[in-house]
Amino acid sequence: MVEGPLHPLEKKVLRALVERPGGLTLEELAREAGIEIDQARRVIEWLRSRGLLEVEERTRLSYRLGDNGLRAVEEGLPERRLLEILLLGGGKIDMADLVRKGGLSKDEFDAGIGRLVGSGSIEIEGRTVKFVKDNIDSYRYERLLRRIGELDEVFEEQLDEEERAILHELKRRSGYIVPMKHKGVYVRPSLPADELKDLVVEEGIEEITALTPEILADGRWRHVKLTGIDVTTPVPSLYPGREHPISTYSRMVRRAFLSMGFEEVCGGVLQTSFWNFDVLYTPQDHPARDLQDTFYIEGVSLDDVPSDIVDNVGHTHENGWITGSRGWGYEWDAGEARRILLRTHTTVLTVKALHALRSRPLVKVFSIGRVFRNEKADAKHLVEFHQIEGIVKSKNANLRQLMGYISEFYRKLGFTKVKFWPTYFPYTEPSLQIMVHVDELDRWLELGGMGIFRPEVTIPLGVKDPVLAWGLGLERIVMLALGIHDARRLYDNRLSWLRGVSMCQS
Ligand code: PHE
């Protein structure tokens, strides 16, 4: 059962039916309601699901004129014509004369004479026909024939009782009436007429669903009635062009950091190992540097190993240089540092920004960028994905502030329960994993890493202040927000899914 206010079209259809409790065909209904057949079909379906009308297949009888009927419309019924000839002849005529002047077929002539005699309108004496009295009442018959002729076709229910009796008579005379059977769809109200009327009160008042400038301008707004709109009615789906969810969430992330006073930095996807690993104090034999984890690129050159810091970094790896560390204790290979790779994390961008902005007392930058890992893609891992990176350099930066920034960032995206677990990165101390509680799963999920850059990272760059740093996964956030369990779904470009992603997450 459909609830809610009636649509103006539904009212139109019901109004057409108020007067016709016996029902109408689809075509008649459309005509009487003044709407298109297709519209009528749809509206009938709505009304049917509301339980307001019934639709049934029925057979109806209609009548058209046969040849004799058509003639009678033109020239009158034979009995009428014979009577007129008789009267023109002074009320007395020879039978042979009557036959000649009547110009009727033998059947019609016999039928005509039969009715005149039967009704006592004439008397026959020998060969002479004599007028008695006009008793044939043929006008009523002719009127009905004319009406059928004008309508071309009448349905039984269009006739009143008297007409039906006459029709019955006419049907017995051959060639006057041709009955036809119609099979069709009939629409009938399921309510008594008075209840139906109550539903469609305010007859004559135009109902509209939207105010237009025209209606306001021409003053019609004074007379029309604005109908309620049933917001639960299903509507056709529209698929306008729209943003990919990854872009939407990138924007949200950008807005969150901008609102916390951060500047965005960016950079190329091709980087030297020097910036991607060495500056970040990642030992040259670290497994992350392996071909299995990192895409190295051959045949390109990138002169991005700045001479002012290359020795600082090399010495720090070898023996700790002036950083207070003992270093990794191996011979640092500058050639290894020159290898070109697809960046494996966006920490490469923030550490470069740190170097570039080292003379600023306060640095707060973030970046959102694509990173690459040489591993097999599965539900949890992608070869290309996005990281949300950031650093804060300031004289009194501390771990508590770092936890505050990160909690605040996730809060802005709707994740309110955040906690931090110790972990390890070669470039931070302490190092923490960021865990976010996902209520739907009732689980803590790891969404990123963070820490305070080690002196082995900052001193070679000429940075003395503490630097807070973090790197977070973007895809994880989108997956949690959209309830996706397979990361590959984000990039398989399935239109059916992309179209269905709701604009507002509940
Ligand atoms: N680069 C780390 C990763 O890719 C995240 C990180 C960034 C950790 C900065 C600590 C500091 O997982």
Boltz pocket constraint, residues with backbone or C-beta under 6 A from the ligand:
constraints:
  - pocket:
      binder: B
      contacts: [[A, 344], [A, 345], [A, 346], [A, 347], [A, 390], [A, 425], [A, 428], [A, 432], [A, 448], [A, 449], [A, 450], [A, 451], [A, 469], [A, 470], [A, 471], [A, 472]]
      max_distance: 6.0
